């Protein structure tokens, strides 16, 4: 008989996934806005580069958080 997933892990997985999606949405918005502001002449190249680097760091962080999510397939293997 298959083991049931504890409720705590389901909450943790859902919370982590929502946080990852939120970070990715912020990352995308930051990239788009930085390039739009640069094209409009509102910010300099250096500021644009810093915003894009910050967005890249946020994206890496969200991908590392993605490793914390345990899928049901991986649970069956253990």
N, C-alpha and C positions, 0 to 999 in steps of 0.2 A: 504494500500500500504506500502511496506517495505521501511524503511528509508535507504538512500544511505550512505555509510561510507565516511566521509570526507577524502579528499586526504591527508591531514596532518597526520591523524592516520595511513594510509597505509604506508606512508614514515617512520613514527616513528616505526611501527611494523617491517618493513623490515630492517631498520637500527639496531634495537635492536636484531633481529634474527641473522643478519650477525655478530654482535659483540659477541653474545653468541656462535655461531659456531666457530668463531675465537679463543675465549678463551678456548673452549673445545678442539680444535685441539692443541693449545699450551700446555694445561694440559696433554693431552695424550703423546705428544712428550717429555715433560719434565719427565714424569714417566718412559717412555721406556728408554730414554737416561740415567737417573739417575741409573736405575737398570743395564743397560749395562756397564756404567762406573764403577759401584761397582763390577760387575762380572769380569771386565777386570783389576781391581786393580788400576784404575786411581784415585778414590776418596775413602775416608774412610766411615765407617758406619755412623758416625755422619753427614757428609756432605750429604750422601744419604738420611738420615732421614729428614734433613732440606729441601732438594729439594722435597721430597714426601709430607711433610707438606705444603710447599708453593703451590704445585700442588693441594692439597686438598682444600686450601683456595681459589684458583682461581676457582675451580669447584663449591664450595659453592656460590661464588659471581655470577658465570654465572647462577646458578639455581635461585638465587634471582632475577636476571635480567629477567629471564623467566616469573616471575610473572607479570612483567610490560606489557607483550604482551597481547593485548585484542583480543580474537578470535571472529569471527562473531557470533558464537553460544551464547557467553556471552553478546554480544551487543543486541541481540534480547530479552533476558530475562529482561533487564533493562527497 
